[in-house]
């Protein structure tokens, strides 16, 4: 590269406005951090809500007159071969 070409390129580059790379990168990082924090907060809220829904109000399912028991027979049919 000749000296004249190098000087011409530097002059042309000096006229071009600078692009605010750092400012945009900082804004993008902050936005990503906020989104990540929002997702983590939503996930924690869902995890905290699960025990409340699983536990319910403390009532158990009704049992039969003799209490809980297993069936004597299962209603399964054998396949014919």
Backbone torsions as a table, in degrees:
resi	resn	phi	psi	omega
1	UNK	NA	131.3	-177.7
2	UNK	-81.2	164.1	-179.4
3	UNK	-65.6	-40.2	179.3
4	UNK	-63.3	-42.5	179.8
5	UNK	-65.2	-43.6	179.5
6	UNK	-60.8	-43.7	178.3
7	UNK	-65.6	-39.3	178.3
8	UNK	-63.7	-41.2	178.0
9	UNK	-65.6	-40.6	178.7
10	UNK	-64.9	-40.3	177.8
11	UNK	-64.5	-41.3	179.0
12	UNK	-66.2	-39.4	-179.9
13	UNK	-70.3	-29.5	-179.6
14	UNK	-69.3	-25.3	-179.2
15	UNK	-81.7	-18.5	-177.3
16	UNK	-78.8	132.4	178.5
17	UNK	-67.3	145.9	-178.9
18	UNK	-74.4	144.4	179.3
19	UNK	-95.1	128.0	-177.0
20	UNK	-75.4	73.5	-176.7
21	UNK	-64.9	-45.3	-175.8
22	UNK	-63.9	-45.9	-179.2
23	UNK	-61.5	-42.8	-179.8
24	UNK	-67.5	-39.0	178.8
25	UNK	-64.1	-39.3	178.7
26	UNK	-66.2	-43.2	178.1
27	UNK	-62.3	-41.8	179.2
28	UNK	-64.6	-41.4	179.6
29	UNK	-65.1	-40.3	178.4
30	UNK	-65.6	-41.9	179.4
31	UNK	-63.2	-42.9	178.4
32	UNK	-63.9	-40.5	179.4
33	UNK	-64.2	-40.5	178.2
34	UNK	-65.1	-43.6	178.8
35	UNK	-62.2	-42.7	178.9
36	UNK	-62.9	-42.4	178.9
37	UNK	-64.1	-38.0	178.5
38	UNK	-66.5	-40.3	178.7
39	UNK	-66.5	-42.0	179.1
40	UNK	-64.6	-41.4	179.0
41	UNK	-64.3	-41.0	178.1
42	UNK	-65.0	-41.2	179.1
43	UNK	-65.1	-41.3	178.0
44	UNK	-65.5	-36.7	177.4
45	UNK	-64.7	-40.6	178.0
46	UNK	-66.8	-41.8	179.0
47	UNK	-64.9	-36.8	178.8
48	UNK	-71.1	-28.4	-178.3
49	UNK	-80.0	-22.8	-177.2
50	UNK	-61.5	-48.2	179.7
51	UNK	-61.1	-30.9	178.7
52	UNK	-67.7	-39.1	-180.0
53	UNK	-77.4	-33.6	179.5
54	UNK	-71.0	-41.3	-178.1
55	UNK	-69.2	-36.5	179.7
56	UNK	66.2	-144.3	-178.1
57	UNK	-105.0	12.6	174.0
58	UNK	90.5	-1.3	179.6
59	UNK	-85.6	140.6	177.7
60	UNK	-95.9	161.8	177.6
61	UNK	-67.5	144.1	-179.2
62	UNK	-66.7	142.7	177.8
63	UNK	-106.7	168.9	178.8
64	UNK	-70.6	-177.8	-177.3
65	UNK	-64.3	-33.5	-177.7
66	UNK	-92.8	5.6	-177.5
67	UNK	94.2	-174.1	-179.1
68	UNK	-73.7	137.1	-179.6
69	UNK	-154.2	157.4	175.3
70	UNK	-87.9	152.6	179.5
71	UNK	-70.5	152.3	178.6
72	UNK	-73.5	-38.3	-178.7
73	UNK	-133.8	151.7	174.4
74	UNK	-102.1	142.4	-178.4
75	UNK	-86.2	55.6	179.0
76	UNK	-102.8	139.6	177.9
77	UNK	-101.8	148.9	175.8
78	UNK	-84.7	142.6	176.8
79	UNK	-82.7	141.3	175.8
80	UNK	-82.7	139.6	-179.4
81	UNK	-110.0	NA	NA
